[in-house]
Amino acid sequence: MFQSPYGEPVEPEKAPEAISKAVASLPPEQMFELMKQMKLCIQNNPNEARNMLLQNPQLAYALLQAQIVMKIVDPQVALVSNAPLILDA
């Protein structure tokens, strides 16, 4: 049986919770490395980074969650910023 490198499939309505749990389980060093790599990607190729995030909204959400965990972004600001996305779903 084929096993996805991305983990078990998740129902769309449960995706935000699954992403939040996955991000919260990352060691701080790995979370920092994730943010560092994304920053480099954005600096070196902003158009490719933008397309990657648009095509993979789960990644964008995971990065936002990582920023909340790392206290880079206030959770209330993130909630207000995401309101249109949640309402559009």
Secondary structure in CASP SS format (residue, H / E / C, confidence):
PFRMAT SS
TARGET T0000
AUTHOR 0000-0000-0000
METHOD secondary structure of the structure
MODEL  1
M C 1.00
F C 1.00
Q C 1.00
S C 1.00
P C 1.00
Y C 1.00
G C 1.00
E C 1.00
P C 1.00
V C 1.00
E C 1.00
P H 1.00
E H 1.00
K H 1.00
A H 1.00
P H 1.00
E H 1.00
A H 1.00
I H 1.00
S H 1.00
K H 1.00
A H 1.00
V H 1.00
A H 1.00
S C 1.00
L C 1.00
P C 1.00
P H 1.00
E H 1.00
Q H 1.00
M H 1.00
F H 1.00
E H 1.00
L H 1.00
M H 1.00
K H 1.00
Q H 1.00
M H 1.00
K H 1.00
L H 1.00
C H 1.00
I H 1.00
Q H 1.00
N H 1.00
N C 1.00
P H 1.00
N H 1.00
E H 1.00
A H 1.00
R H 1.00
N H 1.00
M H 1.00
L H 1.00
L H 1.00
Q H 1.00
N C 1.00
P H 1.00
Q H 1.00
L H 1.00
A H 1.00
Y H 1.00
A H 1.00
L H 1.00
L H 1.00
Q H 1.00
A H 1.00
Q H 1.00
I H 1.00
V H 1.00
M C 1.00
K C 1.00
I C 1.00
V C 1.00
D C 1.00
P H 1.00
Q H 1.00
V H 1.00
A H 1.00
L H 1.00
V H 1.00
S H 1.00
N H 1.00
A H 1.00
P H 1.00
L H 1.00
I H 1.00
L H 1.00
D H 1.00
A C 1.00
END
